């Protein structure tokens, strides 16, 4: 197992995997004139690398986090990565409604991670 903390490593790997997956799912939107089957094949190729990060991240992360915590972490990371991707790559602005929606999801993450006694 790598020498990075077992609680930090899955987070870093999930961030990296989400970058790949976001490009696989949405990167082709800048190339709408591209033949769709080609876009699908390229997306599959990109997603292959996402799996090489996500699967071990969840396997190693399960030593520290519950499955529900890993899934919640994945969703929050997905939104963070997608927000940056949307603004920086697609040049689509985010509005107050996006911020509010993300805040509700963060609140949900709080309820998943909080230790209730």
C-alpha positions in Angstrom: 0.0 0.0 0.0 1.3 3.5 -0.8 2.8 5.6 2.0 0.3 8.4 1.9 -2.2 8.4 4.8 -5.0 5.8 4.3 -7.5 8.6 5.0 -6.0 11.0 2.5 -5.0 8.7 -0.4 -8.6 7.8 -1.4 -9.6 11.4 -1.5 -6.7 12.3 -3.8 -7.3 9.3 -6.0 -11.0 10.1 -6.2 -10.2 13.7 -7.2 -7.9 12.4 -10.0 -10.4 9.8 -11.1 -13.1 12.5 -11.3 -11.0 14.6 -13.6 -10.7 11.7 -16.0 -14.4 10.9 -15.8 -15.6 14.5 -16.2 -13.5 14.7 -19.4 -14.9 11.3 -20.5 -18.5 12.4 -20.0 -18.4 16.1 -20.9 -15.2 16.9 -22.7 -16.7 16.0 -26.1 -19.2 18.8 -25.7 -16.6 21.2 -27.1 -16.4 19.0 -30.2 -20.0 18.4 -31.1 -19.1 18.1 -34.8 -17.1 14.9 -34.1 -18.7 11.7 -35.2 -20.6 10.3 -32.1 -19.2 6.8 -32.2 -15.7 8.3 -32.2 -16.6 10.5 -29.2 -17.9 7.4 -27.4 -14.7 5.4 -28.1 -12.5 8.3 -26.9 -14.7 8.6 -23.8 -14.3 4.9 -23.1 -10.6 5.3 -23.4 -10.5 8.1 -20.9 -12.9 6.3 -18.5 -10.5 3.4 -18.5 -8.0 5.5 -16.6 -10.7 6.7 -14.3 -11.4 3.1 -13.2 -7.7 2.5 -12.5 -8.0 5.3 -9.9 -11.5 4.9 -8.6 -11.5 1.1 -7.9 -8.3 1.2 -5.8 -9.4 4.4 -4.1 -12.6 2.7 -2.9 -10.8 -0.5 -2.0 -8.1 1.2 0.1 -10.6 3.8 1.3 -12.9 1.0 2.7 -10.2 0.4 5.4 -11.0 3.9 6.8 -14.4 4.9 5.5 -17.8 3.2 5.2 -19.2 2.5 1.8 -21.8 5.3 2.4 -19.0 7.7 3.3 -17.0 6.8 0.2 -20.0 7.3 -2.0 -20.8 10.6 -0.4 -17.2 11.7 -0.8 -17.4 10.7 -4.4 -20.5 12.8 -5.1 -19.1 15.9 -3.4 -15.8 15.5 -5.2 -17.7 15.1 -8.5 -19.5 18.4 -8.0 -16.3 20.2 -7.1 -14.5 18.9 -10.2 -17.4 19.5 -12.4 -17.9 23.0 -11.2 -14.2 23.8 -12.1 -14.5 22.0 -15.4 -17.7 23.8 -16.3 -16.2 27.2 -15.6 -12.7 26.7 -16.9 -13.1 24.2 -19.8 -16.7 24.7 -21.0 -16.8 28.4 -20.2 -20.2 28.0 -18.6 -20.8 30.2 -15.6 -22.2 28.9 -12.3 -25.0 30.8 -10.7 -26.3 31.3 -7.1 -28.7 28.3 -7.7 -25.7 26.0 -8.3 -24.1 27.3 -5.2 -27.3 26.7 -3.2 -27.7 23.2 -4.6 -24.0 22.3 -3.8 -24.6 23.7 -0.3 -27.5 21.3 0.2 -25.3 18.4 -1.0 -22.6 19.5 1.4 -25.2 19.5 4.2 -26.1 15.9 3.3 -22.4 15.0 3.4 -22.3 16.5 7.0 -25.1 14.2 8.0 -23.3 11.2 6.6 -20.0 11.9 8.2 -21.1 13.3 11.5 -20.7 10.9 14.4 -24.1 10.6 16.0 -24.2 9.4 19.6 
